[in-house]
Amino acid sequence: MRKKMILRLSVLAVFLTLLWSCRSEDFTKTETNPQRNNSDFFKHQSSLYAKNGTDYIWILEEYNKETDFLSQMPDQKGMPVWDKMYAVETENATGLMIPLSYDNETMSSVLFATLDGKNTVTGVRNYDNTILQDIVYDQKISVENREKLFFTFMFMDNRTFGNEEFIGVPKDLFTEEKYDDQYGRIKVSDFTPISEVTVHQEGKLFIGLTCFTTYHCTHHGGGACDGCSECQTTTCTPVILGTADDPFPPNGGGGGGSGGGGTPPIGPNVPDNPCGGTMSAAFYRPGPGCGGGVIPSNNDPCQKTKKLINNAKTKPIIDALKAKSALGGEDGYKIKADGTPTGAIHGASHSVDFGDKTGYAGGYHNHTPTGIPVFSPNDMDQLLQFALAQGNYGNPKNAFIGMVAPNGMHYIIWFNGNYNDALVTFSQDQLDDYTDRYQTRYGMYKPSSGDMDNEAIEKFFFKALKDMGLDKKVNLQRIENDGIVKTIIKNTDGSITASPCP
């Protein structure tokens, strides 16, 4: 791994140089009529989003009343995702990055804003996905500056929507970090907070510390990284962030930054498009069905489940829970992202509370001979809590809960929504109601003798999921007694398909 490249891979490299370079609005207006209601742009809950007593959103709103900068932004459709706003504060300046989206799934742009020590706005600048595309494909702009901007969009997309997979990365960028050069694919994850920022040279030089993980192997599974430890590099490094004399590239660079839908130039560094005519709203995101299965996803539950159940740290606790499931009473373990478990958490006869989930990706527990051999509404509620526990820097799709039962059933659920989906909260009355329906259905499905078959149990699970409004937000997998992992899918006609993982 190149140390020189690592020094470039800091979101703050873009962020804090903007403290000096965007002192005035330099937008290119692409829409005469905004496709959003600008009067709603600044709506927010100040009690949640004010920081250190300062409501930056209110300050920006007042600044817009003076300058009408909203009407000048290239992105005239996106609305801000205020709870994902990222702020870096120093003694004399503050920098803000605000993600915008118009479909609640894809980031349409990033709005940068800078304030001085008196919280006076000194500049705002908006980069949409078209401007990003113009810049990163413009070879007249340095590799260093193009990587800075691209990495910033990766960081904000991951922070906002949990996306880790990116395509369309030019061939001369991140040359040792991409795991697929033909399609320009890179996986970047595990962003951690900036631990500190120091300022030198009368506020002109910023130094920060950031950590992140890249996946870069090209020798496993036909050119795709399979999540093995050999293809992951996690690095924490001090980064020099730039000075007033070394600003971020001018808007648009050689590409003009029009934001008007221009196509990138055809050249040796433009990767192939694996998506055919099915394009995502952002050129750096795989579209629906992108690649036709040629390029497997690194966020695939199959890969994650295999890695989890075969982890030397988690396998002993799964075995312990299998033994416990035949005895009565529930035990559980919380598990960190690397597979490290806690000690046993002893629960009640038919429930276990994992407690504070901060710092943990998920948990494993057992059901009992007299319990129901599939996840309960309480389990699904705790899955949401694990998703939220990934915080602003983790991926909520890494949240999971495993369950083993004495009849040989062994299931895992993975959260499959974004951070906002996990914000759903259930009152105790609601959970009690879902549990009543759950137990009533179980009595209807359960045969008079013997165990329920797999399909009946799985239909039962999906009905409970639908009751809770979590349909398509949770992936279900079954682990057979011989260790084969199967992904369970509910078909449109209500039937169940169990597809073996490759």
N, C-alpha and C positions, 0 to 999 in steps of 0.2 A: 504494500500500500504506500503510495507516494505521500511523504509528509508535506511536500509542497502543495499537492492537491488538497490535503486535509486543511491546510491553512486558508484555502479559498472557500471551503465548504462551510461557511457560517452565514446563517440568516442575518446576523447583525452586520455583516459586511455591507450588505445593501442598506440595511435599516438605519444604521447610524451615520453612514456617509450622507444619507438623505437629510440628516440634521443640518447639513451645511449646503447641500446642492439644491434642495427644492425650496428656495427662499421666496419664490414667486410662482403663481399658477402658470403652468406652461402646457395646458391641455390643448388638444386639437378637437374641436367640437365636431362630432359625426352625426348627431341627430338634432334636427330643429325642434322636434316635439318629443319629449321624454316619454318612454313607454311605461313609466311607473308614476305613482302619485308621490311627488316630492314632499308633500306636506306630511307624509307618514315616515319619511326617511329617518328622522331622528327620534322616533318613539322608542322609549326604553324604560327600564325600571332602574331609576337612579340609585335606589338602595342596594341594588346588586352590582351595578357596574361602576359606581364611583370608586376611585382609588385614592387612598390617603386623603379623603375628604374633598377630592377634586373630581367633579363630574366632567370628564373630557368631552362627552357627547354633547352636553349642553353648551360647552365652549365652542365646539365645531358648529353647532346650530346657530349660535349668535354670529359666528364668523361668516356663515353662509348668508345671513340676513344682510351683511355688509357687502359681500362680494358676489353672491349668487354663483358660487363655484360649482354647485350641483349641475347647473345647466351647461357647464363647459366640460364636464367629464366625458371621456370617450365611452364609458359604460353608462348608457342611458336606460338600461333595463334592470340591472341588479339592485337588490336591496341589501343593506348591511346585516351581517350576522353579528350583532353587537356583543353577544356573550363570548365570541371567539376573538374579540379585539385583543391585540398583543401590544403591550406597552413596555418600553425600556426607559427608565428614569435615571438621570444623573443629577448632580447638584444644580447644573445650569441649563439643562435642556431635557425635553421629553420627546420621544419618538413613538408614534402610533402606527400600527398596521391593522387595517380593518378589511376583512374578506367580504365580498359582495356575491350574491347569488340570486338568480331569478327563477330557479326551479327547485330550490331546497335540496339539491343533490350535487350540483356542480358549481364550483367557484367561477364566477364570470370575470372578476377583476380583484385587484387589491388597491385600496385607497391608503396612501401614506400621508401622514400629517406630522408636523413638527411644531413644538411650542418652546418658548424660552423659559428662563427660570421664574418668570412672573406669570406663566401660563397664558402668554399671548401667542396666538397662532402666528408662526413665521413662514409657513408654507404648506400647501397641500398638493399632492400629485396622484394621479390615477393611472395605473397600468392595467389594461384589459388583456384578454388572451390573444387578441390579434396583434397588439403591440409587442407582447411577449414573443410571439412567433416571429414577427419582423426582426426583433433584436437577436434572438438566439440563432437564427439562420443567416445573419449578416456577418460575414467573415471579416468585414472591415472593422468590427468591434472586437476587442481582445477576448481571448478565451476566458481569461480571469473574470471580466465583467459579465460576460454572457452566463458563465456558471453561477455567479452570484445571484443574478436575477432569477434564473431557472430554479436554483435551490430554494430561493425565497418562496416561489410559488409552490414547490413541493411541500415545504414546511407548512405553509398556510392551508393548503389543501388537506394535508394530513391532520392538522390541528382542528380544522372545521368539519371535515367529513370522514376522517379516518382512512383516506386513500393512501396506499403504500406503493401501488403499481403505476408506473409512468412509461409512456411510449414516446416516439418521435424525438428522442434526444439526439441532436446532431452528432455525427460520428467523431468530431474532434472535441467533444465535451465529455467529461467523466470517462475517459478512455479506459481506465483500469477498474471502474466501478460498475459499468454496465455488464449485465450477464448475457445480453443478446444484442450484438452490434447491428445485425441486419435490420431489425425493427426499432433499434434505439431504445431498448427496454432497460429500466433500472428500478430497483426496489430500495427504498430508503425508509427506515422506521426507527422506533425507540428514541425519538427526540426527547431530550431532557431540558429542564429549565436552565437558563443562563445563570450560573452561580454567582457571578459578580461582574461588574463593569467598572473599569478604572479609566480616568481621564488624565492625559498628560499634555504638555505643550500648550498651555492656556486653553484647554478645551478642544484642541484640534485633533488629537490622536486618541482613539478609543481602543481599549483592549478588553476582550471578553472571553469567556470560557463556555464552550458548548459541547454537547455529546450527541452522537447519532450512530446508527448502524447502517452499513451498506452490505448488500448481498452481491457477490461478484464472481462466483464460480461458473465455469462454462463446460465442466466435464461430467456433470451428473444428469442423467435423464434426458439425453438428447439435446443438450445445450441449455437446459433450464436448471436454475438453482433449486435444489430440493429441500432447503432448510437445514442442511447439515452444518455442523459447527465449523467445518473447514471453509465454508463459503461466506461466513459472516465476519465482519470487522467492526468492532465498536471502539470509537475513539473519542477521547476528551482532550481538547487541546486549546491552549491560549491562541487567540487570533487577533492580529493587527487589523483594525477595521477601517483605516483610511483617514485622510486629512482633508482640510478645506481645499488644498491644492490638488487633490486627487479625487474629484467627484465621481459620482456614478455616471454611466454613459448618458448622453443627452437623449431626450425623448425620441424614440424611434431609431436612433443611430442612422446608419446608411439606408435602412429600410423605410425611413420616412415616418414611422410611428403613426400612420394615418388612422389606425383603428377602423378603417373602412372596409375590411374584408379582403385586402390584397392577398395574393398567393405568395408563398415564400419562393425565393429563387431556386431553380434547379441546379444542383451542383454536386460535387463529390461527397459532401458531408450531409446530404439529406437522406435520412433512412427510408427504407421501404415502408409502405403503408400496409399493415396486415389486415386492415378492417374492411377493405373493399369499399363499397358504397355506404357502409354502416359507420358513420362517424359520430364521435361523441361531441357534445357541445364545446368541449375544450380539446384542442389538438393533441395535448399531452396525456389524455386519458383514453384507455381502451374503450371502444364503443361496445354496445351490446353484442355478445357473440363474437367479439373481435378475435380473429386468428383462426376460427374454425377448429379449435382444439389443438392447433399446431403449437401454440405458445401457452403452456399451462400456467395457471395462476399460482403465485407463491402464497396467496392467502386462502388456498384451498383447504376446507375442513379435513379432507382426507389426509393431506400432508401433516396438518397440525395434530390430528388425533393419533396418527401413527407415531409421530415424534413424542407425544405426551405419554401414551401407554407403554412405550418402549424405553422411556427415560429411566435410567438407573436410580434416580431419586424418587420417582413417583411409583414405580412398579411395586416396591414393598408395601406401600400404603394401600394400593388397590388390592393386593393379596390379603392384607389385614382386614379390609372391609368385606371382602368375600367371606372370610371366616366369621366376622361379626354378624353378617346378614342372616346366618342360620341360627343365631342365638337369641335375638330379641334386643330391642333398643337400638337407637341410631347413633353412630359416631360420624364425625366428619373431619376433614383436613382442609385448610386453606393452602393454596399452592402459588408460588411466585412464577413469574414468566419463564425462569430457567428451570422450573420443575422442583425447586426446593419447597418441601412441605413444612407446615407447622406440626406441633405435637397433636395428639388426638383431641378433638373437641367432643365431649360427651353430651349427647342431646337427650331428648325425652323418648318415650316409647315409639313415637311415630314422627318425630321431627328433630331437626338440628338447626341451630342458628349459627351461621358462620361469623356473626358479629361484625366488627369493623373490618372493612375489606380493603382499606388503603394499603397499597403496595403489593396487592395480590391480583393475579389474573383470573383465578377461579377457585373452585373447591370440589372435593369429592366426598361422597357420603354413601351410606348403605340404606336400603330398605329392609324390611323384616319379613318373616314367614307370614305374618298376618297383615302386612302392609300391601299397598298397591304397587306393582312392579313397574312403575313408570313415574316420570316427574310430576310433582304436585304443583298447584298454583303457587304455593309458598316458595317452591324451588325456582319457579320462573320469575317471581318477584325478586328473589335474591340474585338471579342472573342479571337482572337490570342493575342492581346495586353494584355487582362486579364490573359491569360495563362502565358505569359512572366512575368507579374507582380507578379506571385507567387515566382519569384526569384529562388535562388539556394537551398532554404530550403523548399519551399512549393511544393505542388503537382499540376502540370499544369492541371491535370484532375479535379481539383476542380473549374476550371474557367467555368463560365456560363453566359448566357444572357437570360432573360425572356422577352416575348412580349405579350401584351394583345391588342385585337382589338374589335371594337364595334359590330361585328357580332357574338360575343360569343367565338371566337377563342382565345385560350390561349396556347402558346407554350413556351418551354424552350429548349435551346441547351446547351449541355455540351461538353467541349473539350475532345477528346478521343485519343490524340496523346501524344508523349513525348515532352520534352523541345525543342529538336532539330526540331521537326515538327512545333513548334510554331514560329520558327525563320523566316519562310516565310514572306517576305514583298511584298506589292503590291504598285506600283506607282499610282499616281492619275489617270494617263491615263489608267492603267489597270482597276482600280475600275470603271472609267467612262465607259469603254467598257463592263465590266461585268454587270453594271447597265443598259446599253442600251439593252443588250440581255435579261436581267431579265424583263424589262418593255415590250419588244417586245413579249416575251413568255406569259406574263400575259395577254396581249391583245388577244393572240391566244387562251388561255385556258378559259378566262372569258366568261361565257354565256351571251347572249344578255339581259337576265333579271334574277334577283335573284342573290344569292351568289354562289361562287364556292363551290363544295362539298369538304369534307376533303381530300379525296384521290387525287383529282386534285391539291389542294394546296400543298400537300406533295410531289407529283411527281415533281411539279414545283420547290420546294425547293431543292430536291436532284439533279435536273439538274443544278441548279446554283452552288451547292456544287461541282459537278464534274467539271464544268467550271473552278473553282478556284483551282483545284488540292487538294481539301480537302475531297474527298470521303473516307469514313471510319474513318476520323479524327474527326468527330462531331456526337454526339448522339442527336436525336430529340425526344422530348416527347410532347404529347398533354394532356392538362388538360381539361376534360369535364366540362360542366356547373354544374354537380352534384359533382364535385371534384374528380372523378375517373381519375387516371393517366394512360396513355397508352404510351408504347414505340413504336415508329414508325420505321419499318424496311423496307428497299428497297430490294425486292427479286431479284434473278438473272434474272428473265424475265421482270423486270421493274415494276412489280406490287408492291402494298403496303400492309403490314400486320401491324395492330395495336394490340399489345398484352397488355392486362390490367396488371398492376403491382399487385403482390400478396399483 
